[in-house]
């Protein structure tokens, strides 16, 4: 999301005039791209609730390996984000999306290949790890290309709407992917999930072929380390709060199976639906009353939801806890994101948001395997208790941000 292309003056003026003259048209033009994001992340969401079951129960591997397989996607996303942005600027966002969809299809092929080695679990999970890593790279290319494509169509005046709508399409797909993936797994095992992962991206490529591309643009070269120093504090707070997201991703279905809750996808879907709803109705609050202030209250809500999951005696209370977690996390991330953008140099705010996102990738790529170790030592309930403590630690950073002026504010 960090690469916002510089449009030619004529193209920019045309887009701005179209946006001001008919504000609904650019938004309507985003719908096909949102559809691409929806389908692409539906593919990603298919495996989320069943992958832990396949690795732990099907292959007989440890909870640490479950965390490693789940987190490998986010580690690959971290590594590939810069490459995805550069490719989008150089070759055009439409081609970046197509490249991501091809990579997603190949990841499904690797899922299928891993099933041929189930008698050798170590080999099977190694191929599966490669497929997950490739899917992480695909995610970077798809979401970076889609947002850049949307910005080129809707214009800079609609940048917030573009990012928000793409995010809602993404989480809606993840919420839908959980029950669909569980149904596929129940009817056809991991083979059905792998087959859908391989085929659906190819169908999506056919659907987006008629859509108009935008001219590739060269990205502005900006010092990443300078921006990283400016945004590290809200980024670190975001990383801590994102461990709750990682706990839901990697371990909610295993906890449901252990405690006899059905359906196993309910906690994650409750989380994702609540997150989308909260962003839809309350996403304006960080800009209106301050990002850090919103983050403080949301952090406590997220931590309370995680604690409720850890202690829940039945599936209904676990679903309520997951929903609270989703509502809290929905506003922590953009709340601290507002603080990150304000602290970035004015000429580098796009890159500032990109650097901020890296902290999320690091938290999920490294934190999820650590949560897997905790599960092995102290049980699955401890995963949610530990992530609640980590989320609460983010409140210290959020409170400090409410008391400190950004570099830009201190100059006024």
SVG drawing of the C-alpha trace seen along z (x, -y; Angstrom):
<svg xmlns="http://www.w3.org/2000/svg" viewBox="-24 -27 42 70">
<polyline fill="none" stroke="black" stroke-width="0.4" points="0.0,0.0 3.0,-2.3 3.5,-2.9 1.2,-5.7 2.2,-6.4 2.8,-9.9 0.3,-10.4 1.0,-12.6 -0.4,-16.1 -3.0,-15.6 -4.2,-12.3 -4.3,-13.7 -6.4,-16.7 -8.8,-14.4 -9.2,-12.2 -9.7,-15.1 -12.3,-16.7 -14.1,-13.3 -14.1,-12.9 -15.4,-16.4 -18.0,-16.4 -19.4,-13.0 -18.2,-11.7 -20.1,-8.5 -18.5,-7.3 -15.0,-6.8 -16.4,-4.8 -18.5,-2.6 -15.4,-2.1 -13.7,-0.6 -16.3,2.2 -14.7,4.6 -11.3,4.2 -13.0,4.8 -14.4,7.9 -10.9,9.1 -9.7,8.4 -12.8,10.3 -12.1,13.4 -8.3,13.3 -8.6,13.1 -11.4,15.7 -8.7,18.0 -6.4,17.0 -9.2,17.4 -10.2,20.9 -7.2,22.5 -7.1,20.4 -9.4,22.4 -8.5,25.8 -4.7,25.5 -4.0,26.0 -6.3,29.1 -4.4,30.5 -1.0,29.9 -1.7,30.9 -4.3,33.7 -3.6,34.8 0.2,34.7 0.5,35.2 2.9,32.3 3.3,29.9 1.6,26.7 4.9,24.9 4.8,26.2 1.2,25.0 2.3,21.5 5.3,21.7 3.1,22.7 0.5,20.1 3.1,17.3 5.2,18.1 2.6,16.3 3.1,13.1 6.9,13.4 6.8,13.8 4.4,10.8 7.0,8.7 9.8,9.7 7.9,9.1 6.2,5.8 8.9,3.6 9.2,5.8 5.4,5.7 5.3,1.9 8.3,1.5 6.7,4.0 3.3,2.1 5.1,-1.2 7.2,0.2 4.7,2.5 1.3,1.2 -1.0,2.2 -3.1,4.5 -0.2,6.6 0.8,6.7 -2.6,8.1 -2.3,10.7 1.1,11.7 -0.2,12.1 -3.1,14.2 -0.7,16.5 1.4,16.9 -1.7,17.8 -2.6,20.4 0.9,21.9 0.6,22.0 -2.5,24.1 -0.5,26.4 2.1,26.8 -0.7,27.6 -1.7,30.4 1.9,31.6 2.2,31.7 -0.6,34.2 1.4,36.6 3.9,36.8 1.7,37.2 3.4,40.4 6.5,38.3 5.1,35.4 8.4,33.5 8.5,33.4 4.8,32.7 5.0,29.7 8.1,28.4 6.2,28.2 3.3,26.7 5.5,24.0 6.8,23.2 3.2,22.9 2.3,20.6 5.3,18.4 4.3,18.1 0.8,17.2 2.2,14.4 4.0,13.0 0.8,13.2 -1.1,11.3 1.5,8.5 1.2,8.1 -2.6,8.4 -3.3,5.8 -0.6,3.4 -1.7,3.6 -5.4,3.3 -4.9,0.2 -2.6,-1.5 -5.1,-0.7 -7.9,-2.1 -6.0,-5.3 -5.3,-5.8 -9.0,-5.4 -10.6,-7.3 -8.0,-10.0 -6.1,-11.2 -9.2,-12.9 -10.7,-9.4 -7.5,-7.8 -9.0,-7.1 -12.1,-5.5 -10.0,-3.4 -7.9,-2.0 -10.9,-1.5 -13.0,0.3 -10.2,2.6 -9.6,3.4 -13.3,4.2 -13.3,6.4 -10.3,8.2 -11.7,9.0 -15.2,9.8 -13.5,12.4 -11.6,13.8 -14.8,14.0 -16.5,15.8 -13.5,18.0 -13.7,19.6 -17.0,21.4 -16.4,22.1 -13.0,23.6 -14.4,25.6 -17.2,27.0 -14.7,27.9 -12.5,29.6 -15.4,31.5 -16.6,32.8 -13.3,33.4 -10.5,32.9 -7.5,30.7 -7.5,31.9 -10.7,29.9 -9.2,26.8 -5.9,27.2 -7.9,27.6 -10.0,24.5 -6.8,22.5 -5.2,23.6 -8.3,22.9 -10.0,19.8 -7.2,17.4 -7.1,18.6 -10.8,17.9 -10.3,14.4 -7.6,13.6 -10.1,14.3 -12.7,12.0 -10.3,9.0 -8.9,9.3 -11.5,6.9 -10.9,4.2 -8.9,1.1 -5.3,0.9 -3.6,-2.3 -0.3,-3.5 2.7,-2.3 4.3,-5.1 7.8,-5.4 7.7,-5.5 9.4,-8.3 12.7,-7.2 12.5,-8.0 14.8,-7.1 13.1,-4.2 15.2,-4.3 14.4,-7.9 10.7,-7.1 11.1,-4.0 12.7,-6.0 9.8,-8.4 7.0,-5.8 8.6,-3.1 6.7,-3.9 3.1,-3.6 4.4,-0.7 5.6,1.2 2.3,0.6 0.6,2.0 2.8,5.0 1.9,5.8 -1.8,5.4 -1.6,7.5 -0.7,10.6 -4.4,10.9 -5.1,11.1 -2.4,13.8 -3.9,15.8 -7.3,15.8 -5.7,16.8 -3.6,19.6 -5.3,21.1 -9.0,20.4 -10.0,23.5 -7.7,25.7 -9.2,24.3 -12.7,24.9 -11.9,28.6 -10.3,29.1 -13.3,27.7 -15.9,29.3 -17.3,26.1 -19.0,26.3 -18.6,24.9 -14.9,24.5 -14.8,21.4 -17.3,19.4 -14.7,17.5 -12.7,16.3 -15.7,15.3 -17.1,13.4 -13.8,11.6 -13.7,10.7 -17.4,9.6 -17.1,7.4 -13.9,5.9 -15.5,5.0 -18.6,3.6 -16.5,1.5 -14.5,0.0 -17.6,-0.8 -19.4,-2.7 -16.5,-4.0 -13.6,-4.3 -13.8,-8.1 -13.1,-8.3 -9.3,-8.4 -9.3,-11.4 -12.1,-13.1 -10.9,-12.7 -7.3,-11.5 -5.7,-8.2 -3.9,-7.5 -7.0,-8.3 -9.1,-5.9 -6.3,-3.3 -6.2,-3.4 -9.8,-2.5 -9.8,0.0 -6.7,1.8 -8.6,2.5 -11.6,3.8 -9.4,6.1 -7.6,7.5 -10.9,8.1 -12.1,10.1 -9.0,12.2 -9.3,12.9 -12.9,13.9 -11.9,16.4 -9.3,17.9 -11.8,18.4 -15.0,19.1 -16.9,22.2 -18.9,22.4 -18.8,21.4 -21.2,18.5 -19.1,16.7 -16.0,17.5 -17.8,15.9 -18.6,12.8 -14.9,12.6 -13.8,12.9 -16.2,10.1 -14.9,7.9 -11.4,8.6 -12.4,7.7 -14.0,4.4 -11.0,3.4 -8.4,4.4 -10.4,2.7 -9.7,-0.7 -6.3,0.0 -4.6,0.5 -6.0,-2.7 -5.7,-4.7 -2.0,-4.1 -1.7,-4.3 -2.9,-7.9 -0.1,-8.6 2.4,-7.0 1.4,-9.1 1.5,-12.3 5.0,-11.5 6.4,-10.7 8.0,-13.5 5.3,-15.3 6.9,-14.4 7.0,-10.7 3.6,-10.0 2.7,-7.2 6.0,-5.4 5.3,-6.1 2.1,-4.1 4.0,-1.4 6.7,-1.3 4.0,-1.1 2.5,2.0 5.9,3.8 5.4,4.0 2.2,5.9 4.1,8.4 6.9,8.8 4.4,9.4 2.5,12.0 5.5,13.6 7.5,14.0 4.9,13.8 2.6,16.6 5.3,19.3 6.0,18.0 2.4,18.4 2.6,21.9 5.4,22.6 3.2,21.2 0.4,23.5 2.8,26.5 4.0,25.5 0.8,24.3 -2.1,25.2 -4.2,23.5 -6.1,21.3 -2.7,19.7 -2.2,18.5 -5.2,16.1 -4.2,15.1 -0.6,14.3 -1.8,12.3 -4.2,10.4 -1.2,9.4 0.8,8.4 -2.1,6.2 -2.4,4.6 1.3,3.7 0.4,1.7 -1.7,-0.6 1.5,-2.1 2.7,-3.2 -0.8,-4.5 -1.0,-6.6 2.5,-8.0 1.4,-8.9 -1.5,-10.9 0.9,-13.0 3.5,-13.6 3.2,-15.9 4.2,-14.6 7.3,-16.2 5.0,-18.2 2.8,-19.4 5.8,-20.5 6.9,-22.9 3.7,-24.9"/>
</svg>
